[in-house]
Amino acid sequence: MSDQFLLPPLKPIAMKERVSQVFIERGEIDVLDGSFVVVDVTGVRTHIPVGSIACIMLEPGTRVSHRAAALAARVGTLLVWVGEAGVRLYASGQPGGARSDRLLYQAKLALDDDLRLKVVRKMYEIRFGEKPPERRSVQQLRGIEGARVRKLYELLAKRYGVTWKHRNYDAQEWGSGDVPNRCMSAATACLYGITEAAVLAAGYAPAVGFIHTGKPLSFVYDIAVLFKFDSVVPIAFKIAASNPTEPERKVRLACRDAFRATKLLGKIIPAIEDVLAAGGVEPPAPPEDSVEPAIPNPESLGDAGHRG
């Protein structure tokens, strides 16, 4: 039997205590001497403390070994495959696996029209600091939200002195947009990455959304937008105002620093629980015969981001 199967179970660091993310491009990712490393084209090794990172964004030109993917899964770090400059999300791993009790809870809220509306109203209240109008459907609230979002873009663009027409970009050609839109795409991709990591770590399904539906990351979009205009949008406009030569890279670095300074990861999972609690339904208890995690973690970490 290989030595890797004789190692004691790893005890993941709580999601709220982790660094948000790192981006890797044009490198071979492997495990050497028990450590997660990136080997670039010149053969230089860069060690990455994978267990203290929420997610690793893999840009074009990266190759990941089976051992590296297995190690990332064991320590609860999400691997996300993204497009050039990180402005598109293609696929991701699933750290630790989703919990059936939380999935059933989320699905029950999403499938019941009345419960779903309660959750959507709570999201609206968190975003805008006020209760939404009464007797409005999800579709009507979505329309009201869209109008307010467009106004927020205009106000923030004016504050930072950026010429802003509207949110416009070609998903198939990331470099085709103007600088403000390129900055915004890079910023939102960073936010979506750590939000997806938090959603998965908390045991929920990224695809089961309430405002957004029909997309693989619908719930990620729902939760990310709660923080978007207080975090990444101002960063994108501030950098766009300076008309940098490498806008995406500057945005990514600025988002990384801001996420760390504001401890954003520590806020996302509690926000998820707060939003879903608005449905007024008690989460179901795990069934007695439920399968235990593949890597046992008998000591509770006291964090909703880990199974225990």
C-alpha positions in Angstrom: 0.0 0.0 0.0 1.3 3.5 -0.9 2.5 5.7 2.0 0.0 8.4 1.1 -2.8 6.1 2.4 -1.1 5.6 5.7 -0.9 9.3 6.6 -3.0 10.4 9.5 -6.2 12.4 8.7 -5.5 16.1 8.0 -7.4 18.7 10.1 -8.4 21.5 7.8 -8.0 25.1 8.8 -11.3 26.8 9.2 -12.4 28.6 6.0 -12.8 31.9 7.7 -9.1 31.9 8.7 -7.7 31.2 5.3 -6.1 33.4 2.7 -8.6 33.9 -0.1 -6.9 32.7 -3.3 -3.9 32.5 -5.4 -3.6 32.4 -9.2 -1.3 30.0 -11.1 -0.4 30.1 -14.7 2.0 28.2 -16.9 3.3 25.7 -14.4 3.3 22.1 -13.4 1.5 21.5 -10.0 2.6 18.5 -8.0 3.4 17.3 -4.6 7.1 17.1 -3.7 8.4 16.1 -0.3 4.8 16.2 1.0 4.4 19.8 -0.1 2.2 21.4 -2.8 4.6 23.0 -5.3 4.5 24.7 -8.7 7.3 24.1 -11.0 7.7 26.7 -13.8 9.2 26.3 -17.2 12.7 27.1 -15.9 12.4 24.4 -13.3 12.0 26.8 -10.3 9.9 25.3 -7.5 7.5 27.5 -5.6 5.9 26.1 -2.5 2.3 26.9 -1.8 0.7 26.4 1.7 -2.3 24.8 0.1 -4.1 24.0 3.4 -4.3 27.7 4.4 -5.8 28.8 1.0 -9.5 28.8 0.2 -9.1 28.3 -3.5 -6.4 28.1 -6.2 -7.3 29.6 -9.6 -5.7 27.7 -12.4 -5.1 29.7 -15.5 -4.3 28.4 -19.0 -1.0 26.7 -19.2 -1.2 24.8 -15.9 -1.2 21.1 -15.4 -2.2 19.4 -12.1 -1.0 16.0 -11.0 -3.3 13.5 -9.4 -1.4 13.8 -6.1 -1.8 17.5 -6.1 -5.5 17.3 -6.7 -5.9 14.7 -4.0 -3.9 16.8 -1.5 -6.0 19.9 -2.3 -9.2 17.8 -1.7 -7.9 16.4 1.6 -7.2 19.9 3.1 -10.4 21.4 1.7 -8.9 23.7 -0.9 -11.0 24.4 -4.0 -9.3 24.1 -7.4 -10.9 26.3 -10.0 -10.0 26.2 -13.7 -10.3 29.7 -15.1 -9.7 31.5 -18.4 -6.9 33.9 -19.2 -6.5 36.6 -16.5 -9.1 34.7 -14.5 -12.1 36.3 -16.2 -14.0 33.1 -17.0 -14.7 30.1 -14.7 -14.8 26.7 -16.5 -14.8 24.1 -13.8 -14.0 23.4 -10.2 -13.4 20.6 -7.7 -15.4 20.1 -4.6 -13.5 20.3 -1.3 -14.9 17.8 1.2 -18.1 17.1 -0.6 -21.5 18.6 0.0 -23.6 17.4 2.9 -26.9 15.7 2.1 -28.8 17.4 5.0 -27.7 20.9 3.8 -28.5 20.0 0.2 -32.0 18.9 1.1 -32.5 22.0 3.2 -31.4 24.3 0.3 -33.5 22.4 -2.2 -36.6 22.6 0.0 -36.3 26.3 0.2 -35.6 26.7 -3.5 -38.5 24.5 -4.7 -41.2 26.0 -2.5 -42.4 29.3 -4.1 -43.3 30.9 -0.8 -40.1 29.9 0.9 -38.0 31.0 -2.0 -39.6 34.4 -2.0 -38.7 34.8 1.7 -35.1 34.0 0.9 -35.0 36.4 -2.0 -36.5 39.2 0.1 -33.8 38.7 2.7 -31.2 38.9 0.0 -32.7 42.2 -1.1 -32.8 43.5 2.4 -29.1 42.7 3.0 -28.0 44.2 -0.3 -29.9 47.5 -0.1 -30.3 48.0 3.7 -34.1 48.1 3.5 -37.0 45.8 3.1 -38.3 45.3 -0.4 -41.8 46.4 -1.5 -44.6 44.1 -0.3 -46.6 41.8 -2.6 -43.9 41.5 -5.2 -42.9 38.2 -7.0 -39.3 37.0 -7.4 -39.4 38.2 -11.0 -40.6 41.6 -10.0 -37.9 41.9 -7.3 -35.3 40.8 -9.9 -36.4 43.7 -12.1 -36.3 46.2 -9.3 -32.8 44.9 -8.3 -31.6 45.2 -11.9 -32.6 48.9 -12.1 -30.9 49.7 -8.7 -27.7 47.8 -9.8 -27.4 49.8 -12.9 -27.7 53.0 -10.9 -25.0 51.8 -8.5 -22.7 51.2 -11.3 -23.3 54.7 -12.6 -22.8 56.3 -9.2 -19.6 54.4 -8.4 -18.2 55.1 -11.9 -18.8 58.8 -11.4 -17.2 58.8 -7.9 -14.0 57.3 -9.4 -14.0 59.4 -12.6 -14.6 56.5 -14.9 -16.5 56.7 -18.2 -19.0 54.0 -17.9 -21.6 53.1 -20.5 -22.9 49.8 -19.3 -21.8 46.3 -18.3 -20.7 44.9 -21.7 -18.2 42.2 -22.5 -17.7 39.2 -24.8 -17.4 36.0 -22.8 -15.7 34.3 -25.7 -13.0 37.1 -26.1 -12.1 38.6 -22.7 -9.8 41.2 -24.1 -12.4 42.8 -26.4 -14.0 45.0 -23.8 -13.0 48.4 -22.6 -10.7 48.8 -19.5 -13.6 49.4 -17.0 -15.4 46.2 -18.2 -12.1 44.2 -18.2 -11.4 45.3 -14.6 -15.0 44.5 -13.6 -14.7 41.0 -15.1 -11.5 40.3 -13.3 -12.8 41.6 -10.0 -16.1 39.6 -10.1 -14.2 36.4 -11.1 -12.1 36.8 -7.9 -15.2 37.2 -5.8 -17.0 34.3 -7.5 -13.9 32.1 -6.7 -13.9 32.6 -3.0 -17.7 32.6 -2.8 -17.9 29.2 -4.5 -15.2 27.9 -2.1 -17.3 29.1 0.8 -20.6 27.6 -0.6 -19.0 24.2 -1.2 -17.2 24.2 2.2 -20.5 25.0 3.9 -22.1 21.9 2.2 -24.4 23.6 -0.3 -24.9 23.3 -4.0 -23.6 26.1 -6.2 -26.2 25.5 -8.9 -29.3 25.7 -6.7 -30.0 29.5 -6.7 -32.9 31.7 -5.6 -32.6 34.9 -7.6 -30.3 33.4 -10.3 -31.4 30.1 -11.7 -30.4 27.7 -14.5 -26.6 28.2 -14.2 -23.9 26.0 -12.6 -23.0 28.8 -10.2 -26.5 30.3 -9.6 -26.2 30.2 -5.8 -22.7 31.6 -6.0 -24.0 34.6 -7.9 -26.8 35.0 -5.3 -24.3 35.2 -2.4 -21.5 37.0 -4.2 -23.8 39.9 -5.1 -24.4 40.6 -1.4 -20.8 41.7 -1.1 -20.1 42.8 -4.7 -20.7 46.6 -4.4 -19.0 46.9 -1.1 -15.9 45.1 -2.2 -14.8 44.4 -5.8 -16.8 47.0 -7.8 -15.0 50.0 -6.1 -11.7 48.2 -6.6 -12.4 47.7 -10.3 -13.4 51.3 -10.9 -10.4 52.7 -8.9 -8.0 50.7 -11.0 -9.8 51.4 -14.2 -9.5 55.2 -13.5 -5.7 54.9 -13.6 -5.8 53.2 -17.1 -3.2 50.6 -16.2 -1.3 48.5 -18.8 -2.2 45.2 -17.0 -5.6 45.9 -15.6 -6.6 42.3 -14.8 -3.4 41.6 -12.9 -3.7 44.8 -10.8 -7.3 44.0 -10.0 -6.5 40.5 -8.9 -3.8 41.7 -6.6 -5.9 44.4 -5.2 -8.8 42.0 -4.6 -6.5 39.6 -2.9 -5.3 42.3 -0.5 -8.8 43.6 0.1 -10.2 40.2 0.9 -7.5 39.6 3.4 -7.8 43.0 5.0 -11.6 42.8 5.4 -11.6 39.1 6.3 -14.3 38.6 3.7 -14.2 34.8 3.9 -15.2 35.0 7.5 -18.3 36.8 6.5 -19.6 34.7 3.6 -20.6 31.5 5.4 -22.5 33.3 8.1 -24.3 35.3 5.4 -25.3 32.1 3.6 -26.8 30.7 6.9 -28.5 34.1 7.6 -30.1 34.2 4.1 -31.4 30.7 4.2 -32.7 31.0 7.7 -35.1 33.7 6.4 -37.2 30.8 5.0 -38.2 29.9 8.5 -37.5 26.2 8.0 -35.3 24.1 10.4 -32.5 22.4 8.6 -33.0 18.6 8.6 -30.8 16.5 10.8 -28.4 14.1 9.0 -29.8 10.6 8.7 -28.5 8.1 11.3 -27.2 5.8 8.5 -25.5 8.7 6.6 -22.0 7.9 5.3 -19.2 9.5 7.2 -16.6 11.7 5.5 -13.9 9.9 3.7 -11.3 11.6 5.9 -12.7 11.5 9.5 -12.5 14.6 11.5 -13.9 13.7 15.0 -13.1 17.0 16.6 -15.6 19.7 15.6 -13.9 22.9 14.3 -16.9 25.0 15.3 -17.2 26.4 11.8 -20.1 25.9 9.4 -17.5 25.5 6.6 -16.5 22.0 7.7 -18.2 18.7 8.1 -17.9 17.2 11.6 
